[in-house]
Amino acid sequence: MSPKPRHPHQLVVVGTDTDVGKTVISALLVQGLGAHYWKPVQCGDLEIGGDTGRVANLCGLSAEQQQQRLL
């Protein structure tokens, strides 16, 4: 029997279009699981934090729960 992986579980939320609910579902998962949120690539209104800012506001995330985007 192989040993258990030592990395945390990861969930990926994927949608093929705009306004299909990815951000809302992500916020519910983060809040319900007490998880961290990471969106590696964002576009849109980055002055207010984009989707990461929206999820943080919906969930009341701490700075350490918000992972930095790559782009």
N, C-alpha and C positions, 0 to 999 in steps of 0.2 A: 504494500500500500504506500502510495507517495505521500510525503508530508504536506500539511496544509500550507497554502500560500500565505506569506506574511504581509502582503499588501492589503489595504482596505478594499472593501467592495466598492464598485463604481457603477453608476447608472448613467446612461447617455440618453438624452431626450432629443429626438430627431423629428423634424417636420419638413415637408417639401415645399412649403409656401409661407408667405407672410400672413400674420394674423390668424394662425391656426391654433394658438394657445400654448406654444412651447414655453413661454416665459411664465405664464400662470401655473402650468403643471410643474415646472421646475421649482417655483416658489412653494407650492404645496408639498412637494417632495422634500425640499430643504427644511421646511418648517416641521413637517411630520416626522422626519427621520433625525432631525438635529444635525443635518449634514453641512458640508461646505459646498459653495457654488463656484463653478469656474466656467466661463465662456471664453474660449481661447481667441476667437475672432469676433469683433463686433463692428457694426456700422450704425448709422443713425445719429441721434443727438448725443454725442459723447460728452457734451458740456454738463449734462445732468447724470452722466454715468451710464447711459445706454441701458441695455437690459440688466446688466449687473446692478446698476443703481436701482432699477425698478424692483428687482428681486430683493435687494437689501432693504429697501423701504417697506415692502410687503411683509417681510419676515423679521425685520429688526435685527439683521445680521451684524455681528461684530466685525471689526476690520480684519481679524485673523480668519474669519469664516469666508471672507470675500477673496478669492484668488485673483491675481492680476492677469489681465488678458495679454496675449502675445502680440496682437495687432490691434 
